[in-house]
């Protein structure tokens, strides 16, 4: 019973949500980079391009997350307004990557398409993780309610 009480009084650490969002954003950028290299065969397979792509993705993600603070949203009570925040985070990442790639490399339609795909994939991953967190919350709430008779648990990320 004390273990249940301990978990009911704590929130999910926002730093862990920040780290999860950051990793998902970088994973999506890496997957898109691999797809871009596979589809174009030789246009974007240089190390400087890959470093610019991943560094600009990391910088854009961190900047956007610090500006919009989407990782500090109460996950269980997410709404359409939170979706707009996630979209703005992804759009800032897109803008930072676009500027970095435009300044450093010869920009093409294939690169712009890859950036749009990265934006969609990142947005989809962030939303999917939030849905999974809500599902975990609901499963946890059902178990805790059975064990302790409580009706509310707040998951904060």
FENZIHU-V882834 format. One record per pair of residues at least 6 apart in sequence whose ideal C-beta (glycine too) atoms are under 8 Angstrom apart, sorted by the first residue. I is the first residue (numbers start at 1). J is the second residue. Records with the same first field share a line. If there is no record, write none. Layout:
# FENZIHU-V882834
I: J / J
This chain:
# FENZIHU-V882834
1: 147 / 148
4: 144 / 147 / 148
5: 148
7: 144
8: 144 / 148 / 150 / 153
11: 154 / 155 / 156 / 157
12: 75 / 133 / 155 / 156 / 157
13: 157
14: 71 / 72 / 156 / 157
16: 157
17: 71 / 72 / 75 / 157
18: 65 / 71
20: 129
21: 61 / 65 / 70 / 71 / 126 / 129
22: 58 / 61 / 62 / 65
24: 122 / 125 / 126 / 129
25: 57 / 61 / 90 / 93 / 122 / 125 / 126
26: 54 / 57 / 58 / 61
27: 125
28: 118 / 121 / 122 / 125
29: 53 / 54 / 57 / 97 / 118 / 122
30: 54
31: 121
32: 114 / 117 / 118 / 121
33: 44 / 50 / 53 / 54 / 114
35: 114 / 117
36: 44 / 110 / 111 / 114
37: 44 / 45
39: 110
40: 110
43: 108 / 110
44: 50 / 110 / 111 / 114
48: 104
49: 105
52: 100 / 101 / 104 / 105
53: 97 / 101
55: 100
56: 96 / 97 / 99 / 100 / 101
57: 93 / 96 / 97 / 118
59: 96 / 100
60: 92 / 93 / 94 / 95 / 96 / 97
61: 89 / 93
63: 92 / 96
64: 88 / 89 / 90 / 91 / 92 / 93 / 96
65: 71 / 89
67: 89 / 92
68: 85 / 88 / 89 / 92
69: 85
70: 82 / 85 / 86 / 89 / 126
71: 157
72: 156 / 157
73: 82 / 85 / 157
74: 154 / 155 / 156 / 157
75: 130 / 133 / 134 / 137 / 155 / 156 / 157
76: 134 / 137 / 154 / 155
78: 130 / 134
82: 130
83: 127
86: 123 / 126 / 127
87: 123
89: 126
90: 119 / 122 / 123 / 126
91: 119
93: 119 / 122
94: 115 / 116 / 118 / 119
97: 115 / 118
98: 112 / 115
101: 107 / 111 / 115
105: 111
133: 155 / 157
134: 155
137: 153 / 155
140: 153
141: 153
144: 150 / 153
145: 151
